[in-house]
């Protein structure tokens, strides 16, 4: 069951990775590489936080993971911005494989 949970956390965003997100985590003082590193830290925290639980076969479980990931990035000072609100010259990723619904952007 633990393997199923970890696979779900890792594979669902990877499958979504081909799509382009319209929402980006952006911090004005961070490079794209730093944003990716912060995202990795949040992803690792998500895995640790869910290591004792079970994967429910519904959207509520994944929504709770998404909220936890959002909170982690926001706690690090990131804002969620639409692509049109990003500063000129900001570099972006497609949906970042470690986030469920968002991409990251940086200078």
Buried (B, 14 or more C-beta within 10 A) or exposed (E): EEEEBBEBBEEBBEEBBEEEBEBBBBBEEBEBEBBBEBBEBBBEBBBEEBEEEEBEEEEEBBEBBBEBBBEBBEEBEBEBBEBEEBEEEBEBBEBBBBBBBBBBBBB
